[in-house]
Amino acid sequence: MANIELWGGVECTVNRVGEEYFDQLAQSGHANRLSDLDLFAELGIKKIRYPVLWESVAPEHPEQQDWTWATERLNRLRELNIDPIVGLLHHGSGPRYTHLLDEDFPQKLAQYARGVAQQFPWVNHYTPINEPLTTARFSALYGFWYPHTQDDASFATALLNQIKGTKLAMQAIREINPQAKLVQTDDLGYSHSTPALQYQADFENHRRWLSWDLLCGKVDQQHPLWGYLRRVGVSEETLLELVQDPCPPDIIGVNYYVTSERYLDERIIDYPWHTHGSNAWHRYADVEAVRVQAATPLGVQNILEQVCARYDLPVVITEAHLCCTREEQMRWLADVWDSASFLRKQGKNVLAVTAWSLLGAYDWNSLLTRNAGHYEMGAFDLKGGQPARTAVSDFLKGLPLEAERHPVLKVDGWWKRVCRSIYTNMPEEPENWSQAGNEQMLPHDLAIEPLLITGATGTLGRAFARLCDTRGIPYVLLTRQDLDIADAASVEKALQKYRPWALVNTAGFVRVDAAEEEAEACYRENTHGPAVLAKACQAHGVGFVTFSSDLVFDGEKMEPYLEEDQPQPLNVYGRSKTQAEEQVLAAMPQALVIRTSAFFGPWDEHNFVYHALRAIAHQEPFKAAEDSFITPTYVPDLVNMALDLLIDGESGIWHLANTGAYSWAQLAELAANLAGLDPAPWLQPVPMASFKQPAARPVYSALETGKRGILPSVEDALRRYLHACEFNFRPVQTDLHSTEGEIRFAAQA
């Protein structure tokens, strides 16, 4: 039996909320980039789910059609030998002249489908409507999308309209191309529950099949939902017509997400308010089963087995996507691919896995009800404005070839680890992938190459260790006693001992003013050490990332510095970092060198933001420079992005800092305002010169990136910092005239 194939897809929803349309192709920019198709072809995909959407081709009138965009794209796919699976309606309700409750909706869709087939008679695969059941639920039962109804009768009408529309559309298409095949997709999960809500879970577990059951003619008087559909207004004639003259899919398309399986629990006090819902008998929480310790999700393999047992038809995973960190995205794809491959080898009729979405998606965190620009990366990363290859795209390319997988994939995804559970009152045994010094903490039953991290006592080193724990990345956190970065023999010994896949260097001399008097020590730690590490990593084929500073610049530019700007340091510390950049990249061109600035984070108190908020909360004077501008950097954002870029295999100089340029005084004021504190009169903006620092600083050293390493805004980062930090910044009563406890905080690297 042939191996399963790799298919692809682009998120292309054009959904309507009120009178506003949300267009994913416009948000991603794919609408204007024909060249994306060549990138997709490089992955080796055989088929692609691709839009020729009704709302886009004929938005105002069914007879006013513009095929220009679709013709250019489908012809290019044909040249690339990629077979398109054409979608006509993707989570939408159609153009303005129809909607899901329009009694003429099926006929109007069929008319449009005929036009598509006439334009592209060579297209052999169609999905007239993506996820009819899901769309009916979100539009007509929950009211999130147009037409925003919230009742069972509207839900049933919307679902049956889509099913009848699909049937009529395929009839119209097959009059032009008798070989055309129906690839019918829907989200397929499973509902788990407490005993008290088993009846509701049973109903939802029957309902999840409805799209395919209706098309296959299975909904007769013996079907579990016959009575429900009749009670909510679906005529017997409508149902029996589908039984007598069905339109079975040629391929069942299963869209399965980590959130597709649900857990229902009447003990709503244990769950956030936004998860609460009700039926006629119970109020209950509806949450992701994977997050409930008491639940045991079936997983994609069992879900696929259920599909194969229910329908004697070919099955494809038509969407496999996870919004998460880079390694977790790959772990999810690997899990889905391996499950499908296993079933294929067992003789199940599983054909392919679809990488969805190749370009990522926007605003699904709000179920497409807000146009906030929230981006979930796909196989390619759009943060820099153009699709960029990542570890995910490289991984996909290697799947059909059974290429060697990244070491981080030897660890299970979070959905299979203890950390998956957030709804539990039972104690858990914490996972620990870490190793401190010589105390080995890696799993002994797995041959897992760790990530080496230097700088065990510093803010950045500890942050890397913390987030590697969270992300399930095995690591070794080393002190200077474990590894002297400037000693070649010590470095060689560590690499031989731990055999890492990569090394992150967070060690160094960080006291900017002290460097003026201790230049030799500064250069040893900041220049010679990273160069030694780079040479050793190059020799061993180990990935390497090290950190530089905004203090490599002199501030004369007076606007944010980009990666290509020429360093002109003003002090010893800046010169040590500049020379390190040069020597590291000379020794190892594949090294990743990250310039950053002005850390603040929730896991220690050694940062400007903490001290500013503490002083203002305690109504103590706090001086901050008003004429020195930097780009503050939230440590969790910095570390997560650095890990993603390291896994992606990126190299060269990158600027990673949160978006926005602030003086130190402005940063303190913004933080205080967001914390609900009045910074006046405690915040005292003063000239930088008043601090009389031995080391000269640039008056402007804000960073900006010309690459895709774009971090969220400083304001967004501060909000998350305030939410996450352990210190409570509520004000305390003090003598308003007291000057005791005055804090002077000068800018450091």
C-alpha positions, 0 to 999 in steps of 0.5 A: 500500500502506498504511503500517505500523501502530504496535502496543503491548504490556505486559511481563506475564510470570508465570514460576515459579522453584522455588516462587516466581512473578514477576509483571511486572504487579504489579511495574510496578503496571499490575495496579492502574492502569486509567488506563494504558490511556488513556495507551497510547491517546494514542500512537495504537496500533492493537492491543495485546498484552494479558494474560488470563493463565491463572495470574492468572484460574484460579491454584488450580483450572481451575473457579475463575475470576475474570474481574473484572480482565480484563473491566474492562481489555478493555472499556476497550480496546474503548471506546478502539478498541484491538484487543487481542491476548490472551495466555494464557500469557507465559513461564510454565509455567501454574498450579500444577496443570500445567507444561510437561512435563505430558502433559495440559498442551495439553488444560488450556490449551485448556479455559482458552482456551475459557473466555476466548473465552466471556467475550470472544467479540468478541476476534479476535486471540490469542497463546495462548503467547508464544515457545514455543521461547524458553520451552522453552529457558529452562525445560527446556533451560537450567533457568532457569525451572520445571520446571528441567530441562536436557536435550534430551528435556525441551526437545522435550517442553516445545516440543511441549506448547506447540505442541499446546496452541496448536493445541488452544487455537485450535480451542477459541477458533474454536468460539466465534469462527470469525474468531479469528486466531492471532498467533504470536510468538517471538524470532528471531535468527541464530547466527554462529560461527567455522568450527570451530563452524559445525555448531552455528550451523547447528543453531541456525539451523534450530532458531530456526524450530521454533515456526512450522515445527511450526504450519505443518506443515513438520516432516516427514522432509525437515526438517533437525531431523526426525532430532534431534526423533526422537532426543530422543523425539518420536514420528513420529505427533506430528510427522506429525499436525501435518504433516497437520493444521497450525495455521498462524499468521494473523500471524507475530510476530517478537520481535527484540532487539539480543542476539537474534543470537549468536556462538559461539567455541571460544576461550573464554579470550577471553570471560567465564566466564559466557558459556561452555557446551558441547555433546558435542564443544566448549566454547565461548562464546555471546555477543552477535554485536553485541559481536564485531568479527568478526561482522556481524549481519544486522540486523532488515531482513534477519531480516524478509526471511528470515521473509517468504521462508520463510512466505507470511504477514503479519509483524509485529515484536511486540517492539521494546525496548532497555534503554539511554539515552533516545536509544539507545532511540529509535534502536532503535525508529527502526531497527526502524520504518524497516526494516519501513517499507522492506520494506512499501514493497518489497511485503513483507507487513509489517504493524506494529511493536510498541512493547514494553514500554510500561511497561518491564520488571523483572529481565530482566538476570537472565532473571527468576531474581531478584526484585531490582527492576532496572527497564528503562524503556519508552515510559513511565517508572515510576521516580516510581511513576506512568507518565510521558511521555518522549521515547520515548513522544513519538517513538512518537506521531510515528512513524505521522505521520512527525513530525520526529525529535529531532536525536540520532537523526541518529546511528546507534545504538551497535550500528552504531558502532565502540563496539559491539565489546568482544570484539576484539584488533584496534585500532579507530579511535575515534569522536569526536563532540566539539569542544573550543574552536574545533577542529571535530570534528563529522562534516562529512557530517551536518547534526547540531545539537550539544549545547553544554556550558559549563565545559570545565575543570570536573568536570561539564563534562568528565563531560558530554563523556565521556558524550556521547562514549559515548552518541553525542551530538554536542557542543561543549565550551566554555571561558570563552574560547570563551563567557563565559556572563555576556556576552550578546554572547558567548552570542549569537555562540556560539548563532549559530555552533553552532546547538545543539539544547540547552545544558548550563551547568556553568560557575560559581563553585564556591569556597564559602568564597571567595564570602564575599570575592568575592561580586561574582564569585560572583553574576556567574558563578552568577546573572547568567550562567545568566540570560543563557543562559536568555534567549538559549536562550528566544529561539532555541528551544534547550533549557537545563539548569543546575545548582543546589545543596543549599546553597540550604537552611538545614538546619532541616528535618532531613530530606531536602529535596524540590523544593517546599521553600522555599530559605533559603540561609546563605551567598553561594554559596547565595544566588547559586544561589537567585537563579539558580533564580528568574531562569532560570525567570522568563526560560525556564519550560521550563528544567531546573534541577537541584539536586545535592550532593557530587560523586564520580566516577571521572574525576578526584581532585577529590572527597571520596571519593577523598581519604578512601580515599587517606588511609585506604589510606595509613594517614594520619589523615583528618578528616571532619565527623560532624554535617553531613549530605549526599546524595552524588552519583555524577557518571556517574549525575547526568549520564546522568539529566540528559541523559535529562531534557533529551532528554525535554524536562523543565523546572523544578527537579529534585533529582538525587542518589543515594539516602541521607543521610550525614554526611561521616564516615559516607560516608568509613566506608562507602567504606572498608568497601566498598573493603576498608579498615579506616577505624579508626583513620585516620578521625577524625569531628570537628564541622564547626565544627572546620574553621573555614570562612568560609561557614556550612553547613547541618547537614542538606542531604540531597536527595530527589526527589518526581519520577521522577529517582531515582538508585541508592543511594549504596552501589550508586554507591560499588561502581561507583565503586570498580570504575571508578576508576583509583586502586588503594586498596590499603593501604600500610605506613607508620609507624602513629604518623606524623602526616605527610600528615594530610588535612583535607577540608572539605565543599564544594558 
